[in-house]
Amino acid sequence: MESQQRFSHRSRDAQQDKMEKTALLRAAEGSDAADIQTLPIGQVVQVYSQFCRVEHPDGDRLCMIRKTLGKLSDSAIVVGDLVRFRDTGMRDEGGLAQAVIEQALPRKTILTRAGSFRTHAAQPIVANAQQMLIVASVVQPRVKWGLVDRMLIAAQGGGLVPVICLNKIDLAGADSKSPDQLDPALAALAHYQAMGISTLQASATTGAGIEQLKKILVGQSTVLAGHSGVGKSTLISAIQPNLDIRVGVVSVLTEKGRHTTTSAQRYPLDIGGYVIDTPGVKVFGLWGVTADNLGDYFPDVQDDTAPRWRIESYRRIAASI
């Protein structure tokens, strides 16, 4: 009986979603397609199952995507996309204005990975971000340079500037299972710096590196990346204590709570700029990387200056493509 009731609730919610989408489309029907270039432009800040939230100076909109746009577009709308939208004059239960996305503008950058279930399909994650902060920790968990290298490729391949942050430096030497980890980690950072990649050391506990991190983030749109437990949320909280990205996996948009997400979410920073958390992205299956261009991401391997872990990263990736 309880399972039947849950199914009935889901069916009613699905039907309500369908009715809302139909009402929004009808509200936008009859508009001249030739006026699209005059429509306001907003930026997608979060994507839900049926709708997305679009930020605009006149107020956020709860938008649905016109079906014809989905058929014409090469990929789905993602956080960071700039879109033209048409207001419908309707509002949701919480009073948020509703609109229909009519056009997605060309992207300047795109963070993409291979799809989780279809390795030959691209899965866009974030559009129009300027940089990626790749967070690794000395210990707890111990840094995995192979994962860092994959994230570097994902950032560089999509036009984002990568920055590597070595976190939890205050714990170096305190973990009996991983003693003397700081010197090798600092040597790795030095190698990345020699390749022209920005790096920093940080500790939210002692405050080390926090001012430098602020200078890196201010005025920029930054994707946060890193293995679970490396301290991404703690670092951001050290910069802005009232911002807790740990509670960003599921967000409720309406009072009925039907619109939830595990996709990327953008958060504004008081110092200026944004951070974009990607809670559902644990592994970067590299998209667009081939045997022919892999060497472009490993110039140190090509010129025989790579340390052992970089050579191992190169070989593992080469074996997987």
N, C-alpha and C positions, 0 to 999 in steps of 0.2 A: 504493500500500500504506500509506504514512504517513497519507494523508488518511482511509483506511478505519479505521486504528487510532485516529486522533483522534476520528472519528465514534463508534467503539465506546466509547471512554472517556466521551464526552459522554452517550451513551445509557445507560451504566451509572450515571453520576452522576445523570442525570435519573430513572432508575428508583429509585435509592437515595433521592433526595429524596422521591419519591412514597411509598415505603415508610415513610419517617420520618414524613411528614405523616399517613399513614393510622394509624400506630401511636399518634401523639399524640392524634388524634381519638378513637380507640377507647379510649384510656386515660381520656379525659374523658367518654365516653358513660355514660349512666345517671345522671348527676348531675341534681339537681332544678333546673330553670331558675329556680324561685322563690327560690333562695338566692343569686342573682347579687349582690344588694345587700350580702351579707355577705362577698363575695370581696375579697381584698386589692387595693389600688390601687397601680400603678406608673406610671412615666413612660418612654415610648419614647425611647431615646437614639440608636438607629440602625436603619435599615430595610434589609433585604437582599432578594434576589430571592424567596425562599420564606418567610423568617422575619423577625422583628425582635427586637432586644435591648431588654429592659425593665428599668429600674433600680428596685430596691426595697431598703429598709433591711436586710432579711434576706438580701440577695444578688440579683445579677442573674439574669434568666431568659432563655432562648432560647424565644421564643414564636412560634407560628403563629396565624393568625387564623381563627376559625371561619367556614365558608363562609356560613352564614346571616347573620352579622354583616356580611359584605361585601355581601350582597344588600340589606340593610336600610339601610346607611349611604349617605349622599349622596357621600362621598369616601373615598379610601383613607386608611389609617393613615399618619401622618407623624411625623417626629421632634418631640418635645414633647408629643404626645398623652398624656393621662392615661387609663389603661385598667384595667379589672378583669380579672384573669386567674385561671385555675384550674390549680393544679399537677397534674402527671400522675404524679409519682413517678419519672419517668425522667430520665436525664442524657445529654448528648451525649458525643462522644469525649473532649472536654477536661474533663469533669466538671461542665459547666454545667447547672443544673437546667432542665428543659423544662416548658413550660406552654402553655395555650391561652387566647388573648384572647377573653373573652366579651362585653365591653361597652366602648365608647369613650365617655368622658364629654364633656359639652359644652365647647367651646373658648372661652377668654376672648379670644384673638386668633388670627388666622390670616394668614400671609403667603402670598399666592396670586398666580400669574401665569397668563396664557393659555397653554394647552398648546402644546408645540413644534410639533406637526403639525396640531392642530385648534384654530385660533384662537378658536373659539367654545366651547371646553371649558375649564373651570377646572382648574388644576393646583396643588393645595395643596403648599407646600414645607415650612413650619415652623409648628407650633401652639404657642400659649401663651408665646411669647417676649414680653418686655416692651419691648424697644427694638431699633433697627437702627443699627449703626455703619456709615455710608456713607463709605468711604475713597476719597479722590481724591489724586492727586499733582500738585505744581506742574509737574514735568517728568518725563520718562522713566517712564511716558508722560505726555504733557500732559493736563491735566484736561479732561474732556468734561462740561460743565455740563448738556447735554441728557440724558445718562445719569444724572447726579445727580438731575435733576428727575423722571425716570421712577422711580427708586428711592424718592424722597420720596413719590410718589403711592402706590407699592406698600405702603410702610410705613404711611402715614396711612390708606389705605383698609382695612388689616387691623387697625387699632387699636394699632399699634406706635408708640412715640415715636422719631422720627428724630434722629440726631446726625451732623453732617457733620464729618469729620476731614480737614484738608488736610495731607497727609504730604509728606516729602522737602523741607521748607522750607530745609534746608541746601544744597540743590542749586540754589536759585533764582539765576539769573545765571551759573551754571556751564555751562549747556547752550547752545552757540553757535547751535543750530538754533531755540531758543526763548528768546531773551534777554528780560529785563525782564518775566517772567511773574508775579512775586510781587505787584506792586501791583494788577494787575487781579484776581488771585485773592483778595487780601485784600478788595478792594471787593465781590466776589461774596459772601464770607463775611459781610461787614457787612450786605449786603442780606438774606441769609437770617436773620441775627440780628434784624434789624428786623421780620421776619415771625414772630418768636417761636421760631425753630428754633435749637437749641443747636449751637455750632460750636467747634472747637479747631484749633490748629496743632501739628504734631508732627514730630519727626525721631528715628528710632531711633538714628541715628549720633551725634548730639550730646546726646540725652536730652531735648530740648525737648518739652514737652507730655506726657511719660510719666506724671508724677505726676497731672496732671489727668485723663489717660485712665484711670488706676487708679480714681480717685474715681467716674468715670462707670460703669465696669464692675462695681465691687464690689457683690455681692449681687444682681446683675441677670442675667437671661437675655438675651443679646445676639446678634442675628444679624449676621454680618459680610458686608458687601456691597461690591463695588467691581470695577473693571476689572482684568484680569490685569496683574500687574506693579506695582500701586500700593503694595505693601508691607504688606498685611494680616498675613501671617505674621511678617514682621520686627517689626512693632509688638507683636504678641502675645508674641513671643520676648523682646522687651525687658522685658515685664512678668513673664513666666514662662519663663526660659531653657530649662527642660526640656520645654516644650510646643512641638512642631513640627507645625503643622497642614498643612504642605506634603505630608505623607505620609498624608493622610486620604482620598485619592480612592478607593483600593481597600483594603479591610480584610479580613483573613482571620479568620473566627470559629472554625472547627474545624480540626483537623489535616489534614483532606482538602481544605480550602480551597475548598469549593464555594459558600460564602455570601459573595458580594462585593457591593460597592455603589459607586455614584457619586453617591449622594444626600447630603442634609445629614447632618452628624455633630456631636454635642454633646461639648464638652470642658470638664471642671471646672477652675476657676481656684483656685489656692492662697489668693488673697485673698478668696475667696467669690464665688459666682456661676458662670456658664457662658458660653462663647462657642460659637456654632453656625456652622460653616463650611458653605457651600453651593457645593462645587466644580463641580457640574454646571450651575450657573445663571450663564450669561454675559450674557443679555439678558432684561430684564423686559418680556414682552408683557403689557400691563396688562389686568387682568380687572376687570370691573364698572365701567369708566370709559366714560361715554357723552357725547354732545354736550350733554346736559342738565346733567350734574354736573361736567364738566371744569373749569368756572369756579370750583368750590368749592376746587380744588387750586391755583388761580392767582388768589388775591385781589388780588395786586398788578397783574395784568393787568386785572382788573375795575375797579380804582380808578385806573388810568392812572399807577401809580408804578413799573411794571416796567421794568428795564433791557432792552436789546435782546436779550440771550441768552434771557431768560425769555419774551419775546414770541415768539421763534423756536421755543423749546421748545413753547410752547402751540400754535402754528400747526402744527408737525410732528405733534404728538399728535392734534390735531383732524382733521388730514388722514388719519390712519391709523385712525380709529374710525368 
